[in-house]
């Protein structure tokens, strides 16, 4: 296929029917269950997946779980509830704060952050970011802890790899705690758990093993984020969700997916990822996308690094 800015364009009606058919077959013929459970995050991927499940199974066989914890962005639950009501599916909200705290207390996490930024207190908010100007210049891919103090001041601290792992391990507890609740719901209702990972996340490893990466089916993991947006428009996902900036929603201070992981604006990311995946010359991608060859090469290097570093996430555990 010729590489153009339309290379990711899909026939949304045909694709929706294809995915819905896959979902129905998996639920009824493979798992032999009667329904499907979707974790509704207030983001576009889970919204699209829920719409496809309704198309596949009917609204009475789809259950939506909204799973906030005390540091979640309040709009996440608000948007998730509104979209569930729009679809007409059964849904409920479960606060998972106690589940998270029982594994590793928030207070211990706070103590560690305070070692890095002494001004931090439990009333402060925090996130972790990467440089987002990968296409503009060469820059080191180092993580920065950002803390917003009570007076609004932002304090920052460059993180070592060990410090990054310690803080994100707590965020991953939140993601895995959601999966515990999803499976509890699915097992008691003879249902399966739907995954919501898209191809952009899957190829680059932006998912948590045994968290959002531990599901029964992944029906949209062949679709780039760009294509998820196309389906969202076709399926009638609520406008608030479509317009919302994608976010992991695991830190108390909001951060976008671009700031935390991808480093590239979404309007360029998927086309670059497609070019990388299909081993297109950097010169060709640059000419089509209107950016420099050097920018494309930096993106390709970043994709290769992330894909290799997260290869284990896309594989079953080794068996002797």
Number of C-alpha atoms within 10 A of each C-alpha: 5 6 16 13 12 9 12 16 10 15 11 17 11 10 14 19 14 14 18 21 16 15 25 22 15 17 22 14 10 10 13 13 17 16 22 27 26 24 25 30 27 28 23 27 23 22 30 26 27 28 24 25 27 22 19 23 20 15 18 12 17 25 27 25 23 25 25 22 21 12 15 21 18 13 14 20 20 14 21 28 21 15 24 25 12 12 18 15 19 15 18 13 14 12 14 18 18 12 18 22 17 9 12 14 14 14 12 12 16 16 15 15 22 14 10 15 16 11 14 21 17 14 9 16 19 20 22 23 21 20 18 18 15 20 20 13 11 11 12 9 14 13 20 18 20 18 24 20 17 14 7 10 9 12 15 16 14 16 17 12 10 9 16 16 12 14 19 16 15 20 18 19 19 26 23 20 22 25 21 15 17 24 17 13 20 21 13 8 16 14 25 25 24 26 23 28 26 23 21 20 17 20 23 22 23 23 22 16 16 15 18 20 22 16 18 16 18 17 21 22 18 15 20 23 24 21 21 24 18 18 25 23 15 14 17 15 21 19 13 17 22 21 11 15 14 18 20 19 24 21 20 17 17 16 20 17 19 21 19 19 23 23 21 20 15 16 11 15 18 19 22 23 20 17 19 20 13 11 10 13 13 20 14 15 23 18 12 12 16 10 15 15 17 16 18 24 19 18 22 19 13 16 20 15 12 17 18 12 12 16 13 13 19 14 8 7 8 6 4 3
